[in-house]
Amino acid sequence: MIDRRSLRLRLLLAGGLGVLVASLAVALWLGQAFAEASERAFDRELADELQTLIVMGEVDEAGGFALQSEPEDQHYARLYSGHYWRVIAGDRQFQSRSLWDGSLDVALPTAPGRPQVREVRGPRDVELRALVQAVAYPGLDQPVVFLVAADRAELSAEAADFRLLAGGAVALVAVTLLALLALQVGFALRPLTRLADTAARVRRGESASFPTEGLPSEVAPLANHLNELLEHHDRSVQRARTAAQDLAHALKTPLAVLALEAERPGPQLAPRVQAEVARMRASVDRHLGRGIAADPRGRTPVAPVVDALLALMQRVHGARGLRFERVAGDDAVFAGGREDLEEMLGNLLDNAGKWAEAGVRVEVAADAGRLRIAVRDDGPGLPAEARDQVTRRGVRLDEQTPGSGLGLAIVQDIAGGYGGQLRLADGAPGLVATLDLPAG
C-alpha cells in the first residue's frame, strides 16, 4: 500500500507533474511555432508566384491588358489540383486551367496596394489560402487584380506531422526526465535514509550518536539537533540515576534509626518514628523532584524566584543579622523550569548564608542568550585547590557545619542538565558561586 505521507512520493508527484506540464507546454509551443513558420513559408511561395504573374502582365497596343505568357507550373495545368491563379482586368478575366469552371469566392480590392491574405473556399469546397493584390498599369482606367491560391491541406498536413513528431520527441524527453527525477529524489533522500538507519542503530545500542561528517548542509543541522537530544537524554538518565542513588543514601540513616528503635521499643518510639518518617518523606520529595529531567522549553522569570528565596533565607539566617540582597536582573528569564532554578539557587544561597559574616548578594545578568547568576558572600572563602573538590558528591571540607556534602554537586548536576555550569571563584573576601545557564 502506498503511503500518501511519503516524502519520496510527494517529491516524485510534484516533480512529475512539473515535467508533464512543461513537456505539454513545450510540445504545444513547438507545434504552434512550426505552424506559424510553415504558414510564413507558404505565404512567401504564394507571394513569389503572385509577383511572377504580375510581371507577365502588360498593356497591349490596343490599350487593353494582356498576359505575355502564363505560369508553366504543372500544378496549374491539372484540373482542381488545389493551386489556382486568376487575373481580373475590367471585363477581361484570365485564370489557370486548374480552376476550369470553378470559382473563387473572395472579396477583391478596388484600389492598388500591398498583397492581402484571404481565406477562401475553392472548387469542391476546399479551403484555400489566397494572396490578392490590385496593381495599377499605365494607360488603364482600372487597376488589375491578381490572385493566387493554394490548398491549405498540405500546410495542415505538414503541421500535423510535425506536431506528432514533436510530441513523440517531447514524450521521450519527459520519460527520460522522469527517470532522472526518480534517481535524483533517491540520491537526495539518501542522507535521510542514512539518518533513519543510524537511528535504528542508536535504538539497538550499536551507535551512540548521529554522524555529521559528509552530510549535506541542509541535513547536518538535523543530525546536530538529534545529537543534542541524545545528549540531553543521557544527562537526564544520569541525573535520574544520581537522584536515585542520593535518595537511597539519604534513606539509609532513617532506616537504621527505625531498625534500632524497633529492637528496643519504648515511650519515645512513636515520636521518633514520626520524626524519621517526616525526614524520609522530605528526602523522597526532594530527590524525586530533582530526578525529573530538565525542561529546556520552560521559561522562568529570575527576579521573583530570587526575591522569594532571599526572603526565605532572611528568615532562616535572620538570627545572625545577615543581609540578603539582589542586584539587577529585573527582566532576566531562565530557559528552564522554576523548580530547577529554585533548587539551584536555594542550595547556593543556603551555603552562602552558612559562611557569610555580614551579608549575601545575588548579581543577575543576561546577554548573548546566556544567563549569569552570581551568589557572593563575605565569608572566609575557599582556597583554589579546594574549589574543584566541593562540587564532588558527598565531599565536605568542614564537618562541623551541618550538611550532607551534596548541595553543590546537586547544583552542578542540574546546571549540566541544561548545558550550563557552576563556577566557583575567590570573592576577596568570600566566595563567588556563578551559575552560567541558558537565557529565555
Secondary structure, 3 states (H helix, E strand, C coil): CCCCCCHHHHHHHHHHHHHHHHHHHHHHHHHHHHHHHHHHHHHHHHHHHHHHHHHHEEECCCCCEEECCCCCCHHHCCCCCCEEEEEEECCEEEECHHHCCCCCCCCCCCCCCCCEEEEEECHHHCEEEEEEEEECCCCCCCCEEEEEEEECHHHHHHHHHHHHHHHHHHHHHHHHHHHHHHHHHHHHHHHHHHHHHHHHHHHHCCCCCCCCCCCCCCCHHHHHHHHHHHHHHHHHHHHHHHHHHHHHHHHHHHHHHHHHHHHCCCCCHHHHHHHHHHHHHHHHHHHHHHHCCCCCCCCEEHHHHHHHHHHHHHHHCHHHCCEEEEECCCCCEECCCHHHHHHHHHHHHHHHHHHCCCEEEEEEEEECCEEEEEEEECCCCCCHHHHCCCCCCCCCCCCCCCCCCCHHHHHHHHHHHCCCEEEEEECCCCEEEEEEEEEC
